[in-house]
């Protein structure tokens, strides 16, 4: 947890995202001066992989041609913890001592500037030997082609166990003759020397038997059993177990014999052979891909449990978060007990993880860290025998490929350095250390959305907390307690009778070591207003005083300044605070320490969006007349007018420089619409504006929109109560027939999308004779449910989008988010959902309202989004099929299969005419709406029934031009100038 004041304290500023127009890499770039010969700079590690332990001196080497360098160290929360400028001497030793994950950035200045970066971690000082027999490890691929140098990271991280393969086809090239020499030399002998224990996978096919397919013939099955037994005899003294094949149901290893019957036949032969060779070595399986529960259950019915010491799970849920693991482990344990006489068997999670990168199913590095740490906690709470993260090292450097980005460490060719840590490495190390001696005690949800798991450990009680959304909680602590963040930084707080400890919780786990006797809500907290670069960020600090005594409170801000408040008994007070100005756009994140007198009471955290004073946005939009356009918007959020030197764009192979006003007034914007009526297919665009001599760029994609086929979404507020509102006159969503339904009448559905200024509404009326929903959370798709997507722009334009699901579960109506733009998967706080079921009528009504603020990347001011939906069908034997509107959900995730949706503006309100001589009522002709000329005009009437064209209801101040010829191709365009809401 950050301590303030730090040597160079500044607020945290998390890198911006695609949803922020000026923050994204594809959003805005400022032109830099040209440099003929910029200096060179590169960073050299002093410690392998830049992995340090508490107490180590942190240092780096570097090479540069510049005389001086500037550098800074940023922690896992985005806070600068140390920085400086110094003569270049090739050695850099930042004053960083706290456990955590960090990024080092070095800039060399000369004739221009050049930067280099790397990452490092300061890890818990753990007992590597003890971790070799513990619960935690990582999947590796040394049996393929990995560099075994990365193996030392397992002991450094405190989880000295690996899961790897010794291929059957490699060790048995002559029938009955086994050669283990390569596997020994490459990684098994080094593992033994380093005290690392392997879980060995026995697979895959061997061309000597069944032509290399999965072994099913008697001779091939017997040969596989002999190979697995030989492996057990060779490595049984060091291995943690033998895993019989891997994801047989998925056909891994070129296997086409994927039936559960064939797998159980193989297991029935291999397990006794392994036990004969190494009686105490666990035999585990069947490693089902994606937890195909029906396939797994069939293996149990065929007797697989008689041959297994442990059940192998690969419970991937990405991008859905770690909470899905909890439900999965509960469900699989119940299935095991059903077929095992009411007794559980140990669960072995031998693959589990989240990819980072730019793929639609990838997550941020910080979310990967949080999900892996929480998964370790959940695995320990279920007393899982083993938990192996997949995988230790990234398999490549292509951010768009999920398979290349599961690692805890960077790839050897990564620009940040070979085997340097991602945030997840530090988070997993901290979790493994905290849980090393943990025994599950209890768990509950003391507050809405707050998870609490308590363990007994050798060092006393350990409480782990996380929540669906950021919230500050009050802890009643007997004496003192240590609060440790997921990256390992620790602070000691003091509690006592009536002396609350403030704990900031969020989606990252917080470890509290101490005697916590109560967890309660509190009004205490810190909030921030949205800000702009270069201006201080204001916020509000709230204190909840003691119930029985007056208190004096002190808030220490990141820059070392302080604010104070005094509370009377039982009082809650607030005051305004100001934080240092942010230097870049993005999510501004900060923390501040709270003291009651001299007692340190905890830390408060807050975040806010930060934009440029002047920014550029460009996105596809639909005009009032239904025409598709590229809308370019120059926004001046500052308090002074700015010179707009030029606006230009490229669109595919075309482009132009349309006319635009010379000035953007303070608090205003200028909008230019480029018609897309001749667009033949998806195309990339780049928009450019030069404001006060500074070049801004925004880029993205557009795609053709057929106004006639777009779904018109009416402006209509829905009461989310499980009873359909009056939707007469609203165009319904038309679902296609379900090809997998039992008959034409088994399932039918109709749905509607509507909206208002706060929410996007989804309503549905489903007819289904049987309601079956056995799952909760991330797995609701397996039963009766609805899934729908929301993406910005035309179909195919978005590379990231939102995917939601809603279902009536045993715990009541649930709304879940699988995909999002920078928000993570999980429940959706702030989005109401209501579902009602009439069994007699066979009818289910679904209603939900998604706040626009949660739909990042979707701008309702453009009047355009794209969407798809499916209605899942289940009658007691898993999902049997679905109705669909559009595509891109159930199969390949593809926004190009979505349907265009046009947001219709509110219908005009027609006021009764005013009789001559009658006094004007409020809203009548005495006060014309903006843009009106007097008479009986109203605000709604001025807009007519056109599509929405402005954010927050702001109307244009003036029409500056229409049908102006563009610079290239004579394209017509429309310019408007209007007041912009202040950030």
Secondary structure, 3 states (H helix, E strand, C coil): CCCCCCCCCCCEEECCCCCCCCCCCCCCCCCCCCCCCCCCEEEEECCHHHEEECCCCCCEEEEECCCEEEEEEEECCCCEEEEEEEECCCEECCCCCCCEEEEEEEEEECCCEEEEEEEEEEECCCCHHHHCCCCEEEECCCCCCCCHHHHHHHHHHCCCEEEEECCHHHHCCECCECCCHHHHHHHHHHHHHHCCEEEEEECCCCCCCHHHCCCCCHHHHHHHHHHHHHHHHHHCCCCCEEEECCCHHHCHHHCCCCCHHHHHHHHHHHHHHHHHHCCCCCEEEEEEHHHCHHHHHHHHHCCHHHHCCEEEECCCCCCCCCHHHHHHHHHHHHHHHHHCCCCCCEEEECCCCCCECCCCCCECHHHHHHHHHHHHHHHHHCCCCEEEECCCECCCCCCCCHHHCCCCECCCCCCCCCCCECHHHHHHHHHHHHCCCCEEEEEECCCCCEEEEEEEECCEEEEEEEECCCEEEEEEECCEEEEECCCCCEEEEECCCCCCEEEEECCCCEEEECCEEEEEECCCEEEECCEECCCCEEEEEEEECCCCCCEEEEEECCCCCEEEEEECCCCEEEEEEEECCCCCCEEEEEEEEEEECCEEEEEEEEEEEEECCEEEEEEEEECCCCCEEEEEEEEECCCCCEEEEEEEEEECCEEECCCCCCEECCCEEEEEEEECCCCCCCEEEEEEEEECCEEEEEEEEECCCCCCCCEEEEECCCCCCCCCCCCCCCCCECCECCCCCCCCCCEEEEEEEEECCCEEEEEEEEEECCCCCCCCHHHHHHCCEEEEEEEECCCCCCCCCEEEEEEEECCEEEEEEEECCCCCCEECCCCCEEEEEECCCCEEEEEEEEEHHHCCCCCHHHCEEEEEEEEEEECCCCEEEEEEECCCCCCCCCHHHCEEEEEECCCCCCCCCCCCCCCCCCCCCCCCCCCCCCCCCCHHHHHCCCECCCHHHCCCCEEEEEEEECCCCCCEEEEEEEECCCC
